[in-house]
Amino acid sequence: MGLKALRRIGLTGGMASGKSTAAAILQRLGARLIDTDAIARQLTAAGGAALPAIAAQFGSELVGEQGLDRPRLRERVFRHPELRRSLEALLHPLIQQEAEVQAAALGEEGFLLFDVPLLVESRHWRARVQRVLLIDCDEAVQRQRALARGWSPAQVDGALAAQATRAQRRQAADAVIDNSALTPYELEAELTALLAHWHMEESRP
């Protein structure tokens, strides 16, 4: 069957885990990327399809000429988990719909990589992909990297609290790469070996 038979891989990872670096490497290795974060930004930009429902449910003051006031909404949902769940219930179906539109447009060549930060939390992606790859990271390293990017300690705490636990992500994954201390070269070597392993699995009669 070959690697082309493995058409849909879900990529996930916690905040500052190195998932975006892994996605870029996998693109070089033949993946065709569908970035659900980018889709979410598209849906909530000026004129985005999600804005009317967000304004109705969370308040029109969160939507301006430039689209969604993401920092203000993020602060609100981090303080109120029930609002975060409502937002996810609103956005996730729209994101999944657009992801499938993009997948269909990419055709049959290569394999599709769905970059889904909240893959475990959404609970709907598992049935949409053939393999789930987790880029894992020690929480202390996540904190260090996020703070170095300019996040405040409170923002880091809120982001970590909003995500699935490390154990939950590991349980949901078909393969786990611990990126706590890997160099980009080492990460690429691990990803290359993993794809080769999955290729062999798909090639078995």
C-alpha positions as CSV (number, residue, x, y, z in Angstrom):
1,M,0.0,0.0,0.0
2,G,2.8,2.4,0.8
3,L,2.8,5.7,2.6
4,K,0.2,7.2,0.3
5,A,-2.3,4.8,1.9
6,L,-1.7,6.7,5.2
7,R,-3.5,9.7,4.0
8,R,-4.4,11.5,7.3
9,I,-2.2,12.2,10.3
10,G,-3.3,14.3,13.2
11,L,-0.5,16.4,14.8
12,T,-1.0,17.8,18.3
13,G,1.0,19.0,21.3
14,G,0.8,21.3,24.3
15,M,1.7,25.0,24.4
16,A,5.4,25.6,23.4
17,S,6.0,21.9,22.7
18,G,7.6,22.5,19.4
19,K,4.6,21.3,17.4
20,S,5.0,24.0,14.8
21,T,8.6,23.1,14.2
22,A,7.5,19.5,13.8
23,A,4.8,20.5,11.3
24,A,7.4,22.4,9.2
25,I,9.7,19.4,9.2
26,L,6.9,17.1,8.2
27,Q,6.0,19.4,5.3
28,R,9.6,19.0,4.0
29,L,9.1,15.3,4.3
30,G,6.0,15.4,2.1
31,A,3.1,16.4,4.2
32,R,0.4,18.7,3.0
33,L,-0.5,20.9,5.9
34,I,-4.0,21.8,7.2
35,D,-3.5,24.3,10.0
36,T,-6.5,24.5,12.3
37,D,-5.1,27.5,14.2
38,A,-4.9,29.3,10.9
39,I,-8.5,28.3,10.1
40,A,-9.6,29.6,13.5
41,R,-8.0,32.9,12.8
42,Q,-9.7,33.0,9.4
43,L,-13.1,32.4,10.9
44,T,-12.6,35.1,13.5
45,A,-10.9,37.8,11.3
46,A,-12.9,40.7,9.9
47,G,-15.9,39.3,8.0
48,G,-15.2,35.8,9.4
49,A,-18.0,33.2,9.5
50,A,-17.8,32.7,13.2
51,L,-18.1,36.4,14.3
52,P,-22.0,36.7,14.3
53,A,-22.4,33.7,16.6
54,I,-19.5,34.9,18.9
55,A,-21.0,38.4,19.1
56,A,-24.4,37.0,20.0
57,Q,-23.1,34.5,22.6
58,F,-20.2,36.4,24.2
59,G,-21.0,40.1,23.5
60,S,-20.7,42.4,20.6
61,E,-18.0,44.4,22.4
62,L,-15.6,41.5,21.5
63,V,-16.0,42.0,17.8
64,G,-14.7,45.1,16.0
65,E,-13.7,46.3,12.5
66,Q,-10.6,44.1,12.7
67,G,-12.5,41.0,13.7
68,L,-12.4,39.3,17.0
69,D,-10.6,40.9,20.0
70,R,-8.7,37.7,20.7
71,P,-6.7,38.9,23.7
72,R,-9.8,40.1,25.4
73,L,-11.7,36.9,24.7
74,R,-8.8,34.8,25.7
75,E,-8.6,36.5,29.1
76,R,-12.3,36.0,29.6
77,V,-12.5,32.3,28.8
78,F,-9.3,31.5,30.8
79,R,-11.1,33.0,33.9
80,H,-14.3,31.1,33.1
81,P,-13.9,27.5,31.9
82,E,-17.6,27.2,31.1
83,L,-17.2,30.1,28.5
84,R,-14.2,28.3,27.0
85,R,-16.2,25.2,26.5
86,S,-19.0,27.2,24.9
87,L,-16.5,28.8,22.6
88,E,-15.0,25.5,21.6
89,A,-18.5,24.1,21.0
90,L,-19.2,27.0,18.6
91,L,-15.8,27.0,16.8
92,H,-14.8,23.3,16.5
93,P,-17.6,22.3,14.0
94,L,-16.8,25.3,11.8
95,I,-13.0,24.5,12.0
96,Q,-13.6,20.8,11.1
97,Q,-15.9,21.7,8.2
98,E,-13.3,24.1,6.7
99,A,-10.5,21.6,7.3
100,E,-12.4,19.0,5.2
101,V,-13.0,21.6,2.5
102,Q,-9.2,22.2,2.4
103,A,-8.4,18.5,2.5
104,A,-10.7,17.8,-0.5
105,A,-9.0,20.7,-2.4
106,L,-5.5,19.2,-1.9
107,G,-6.3,16.1,-3.9
108,E,-4.8,12.6,-3.5
109,E,-1.1,13.3,-3.8
110,G,1.0,12.9,-0.6
111,F,-0.4,12.7,2.9
112,L,-2.4,15.2,4.8
113,L,-1.2,16.6,8.1
114,F,-3.9,18.1,10.3
115,D,-2.2,20.4,12.9
116,V,-4.7,20.4,15.7
117,P,-3.6,21.9,19.1
118,L,-6.8,20.8,20.8
119,L,-7.1,17.4,19.0
120,V,-7.5,15.6,22.3
121,E,-9.9,18.2,23.8
122,S,-12.2,18.3,20.8
123,R,-12.9,14.5,20.9
124,H,-14.0,14.5,17.3
125,W,-10.6,14.4,15.5
126,R,-9.7,10.9,16.4
127,A,-12.2,9.5,13.9
128,R,-11.0,11.9,11.2
129,V,-7.4,10.8,11.1
130,Q,-5.6,7.5,10.8
131,R,-2.7,8.2,13.2
132,V,-2.2,10.8,16.0
133,L,1.3,12.1,16.6
134,L,2.0,13.9,19.8
135,I,4.9,16.3,20.2
136,D,5.4,16.0,23.9
137,C,7.2,18.3,26.3
138,D,8.0,18.6,30.0
139,E,5.8,21.2,31.6
140,A,8.7,23.1,33.1
141,V,10.2,23.4,29.6
142,Q,6.9,24.6,28.2
143,R,6.8,27.3,30.9
144,Q,10.3,28.4,30.2
145,R,9.7,28.6,26.4
146,A,6.4,30.5,26.8
147,L,7.9,33.0,29.2
148,A,10.8,33.5,26.8
149,R,8.2,34.4,24.1
150,G,6.8,37.2,26.3
151,W,3.9,35.4,28.0
152,S,3.1,36.4,31.5
153,P,3.1,33.7,34.3
154,A,-0.7,34.1,34.6
155,Q,-1.1,33.6,30.8
156,V,1.0,30.5,31.0
157,D,-1.0,29.1,33.9
158,G,-4.3,29.8,32.1
159,A,-3.1,28.2,28.8
160,L,-1.9,25.1,30.6
161,A,-5.1,24.8,32.6
162,A,-7.2,25.1,29.4
163,Q,-5.4,22.2,27.7
164,A,-5.6,18.4,28.2
165,T,-3.0,17.0,30.6
166,R,0.2,15.6,29.4
167,A,-1.1,12.1,30.4
168,Q,-4.3,12.6,28.5
169,R,-2.5,13.6,25.3
170,R,-0.1,10.6,25.6
171,Q,-3.0,8.2,26.1
172,A,-4.7,9.5,22.9
173,A,-1.6,9.4,20.7
174,D,-0.4,6.6,18.4
175,A,3.1,7.9,18.6
176,V,4.9,10.2,21.0
177,I,8.0,12.2,20.5
178,D,9.4,13.9,23.6
179,N,10.7,17.2,22.4
180,S,11.8,18.6,25.8
181,A,15.5,18.6,24.8
182,L,15.8,17.7,21.1
183,T,17.6,19.8,18.6
184,P,15.8,20.5,15.4
185,Y,18.1,18.0,13.7
186,E,17.3,15.4,16.3
187,L,13.6,16.1,15.9
188,E,13.8,15.7,12.2
189,A,15.6,12.4,12.6
190,E,12.9,11.1,14.9
191,L,10.1,12.2,12.6
192,T,11.8,10.6,9.6
193,A,12.2,7.3,11.4
194,L,8.5,7.4,12.5
195,L,7.3,8.0,9.0
196,A,9.4,5.1,7.8
197,H,7.9,2.9,10.5
198,W,4.4,3.9,9.6
199,H,5.3,3.3,5.9
200,M,6.3,-0.3,6.8
201,E,3.1,-0.9,8.7
202,E,1.0,0.2,5.8
203,S,3.1,-1.9,3.4
204,R,2.4,-5.1,5.2
205,P,-0.1,-7.4,3.4
